[in-house]
Amino acid sequence: MSSQNVFIPTLDQAQTITAQYGSPVFVTDKQTIVDRVQTFKKSFSKQTKIFYAVKANFNPHVLSVLKEAGVDGIDTVSPYEIALAKQCGFAPTQIIFTGNASSDQELKEVMQHEVLCNIGSISELERFGRLFNGADVSLRLNPGVGDGENQNVITGGQDSKFGIIQRDMPIAKALLSKYNLQLKGIHCHIGSGFYETDVFAKAVYLILEQAATFANLDFIDFGGGFGVRYQRSKDPINLPSFGNAIVDMVKNFEARNGKPIEIRFEPGKYLVSEATCLLSSITTRKSTEEKDFVCIDTGFHHLIRPALYGSTHEIINLSKTVGKKERVTVVGNVCESTDVFADNIELIDPNEGDLVAILSAGAYGASMSSVYNLRPYAAEVIVDGDAIALTRAPQSFDLMFKGLGFTQL
Ligand code: LLP
């Protein structure tokens, strides 16, 4: 299989899966994930390490595929993500914690896990120093530039809440020395879903300038954010050009530094998004004088990206390869008007009972799911050639209710 495919199951596969596990269901292709890890590794130099951003998809079976494929570590944002990474066999040194507005309690939990804290504000650094004098630490910087697939997922620049801005670096340095903190790494993450190298390269340059002012760093981490295709008509991101954009800058840094430095990335969506589709069934057709609706048996409780970010995931009617193309609006089954997957798209002869595939749903799909409307999480399966393995069971009412943790009436 090409390393650039967007995974779509065959109709046979889809029918077998839905007959066994019901609809809707997330279907992930193992080989696509393995291909992405390999492409990522090839695009950057050997000393580059991949710390997968587990927030994109925290299914332990997906983590296991990633581990087997060669990811070096895990980027986490909460103590429970750390616990999961450990459970999946990653050692504390293979995990980094990049918190946001972490409480003292949270920082303590992370330190109990013996995981490196990547701190993104002066206030947290001060509290961290008071609590853990002499500890190792990493700093998340805001390089002052950001990029991403839309405004909502940009995490650099003056409008962003993330990272320490250049103005505050003297304060950060003073705190490092006040509390005898050992700075192990410098980090940034400028946004999610970018395709072009220019802003990214600028961020790399600015971070390296900052890194050059510190001695004895173990690593520099440029975060994740590499874009994926929600539509197959879009060209895949040119990862080698990202590699090329940084190679000379890193070489210059190493020359100044007098020794090689470990470079880390934290891709999330790049590794998992295109490997998964959300399979769903058409339950209802209806129309107004303005719109022709195709209503399906999933909603923003399973894939919130269209409703939250206006993302346009390609949708295809798996059940029909020939037939009349119709212009339709695909909507979900949540009781909310914003539960729209795609407006004014073409589907081949969409009818009740047909199976549709919503593509590139492997990142921030299941991981951002909720039980709103008390609809269960979707089941998840991984396919590996002809083999189909259930990785998340359909959620019964009892299982859901137990998970909600309400006390006795
Ligand atoms: N590192 C850090 C510190 C991050 O905050 C993130 C994502 C990543 C790495 C991974 O970024 P990725 O490679 O997946 O773009 N829910 C949004 C994306 C939010 C990303 C948040 N941070 C979406 O569905 O587009």
Boltz pocket constraint, residues with backbone or C-beta under 6 A from the ligand:
constraints:
  - pocket:
      binder: B
      contacts: [[A, 53], [A, 56], [A, 75], [A, 98], [A, 153], [A, 189], [A, 191], [A, 192], [A, 193], [A, 223], [A, 224], [A, 225], [A, 226], [A, 266], [A, 267], [A, 268], [A, 269], [A, 270], [A, 305], [A, 309], [A, 363], [A, 364]]
      max_distance: 6.0
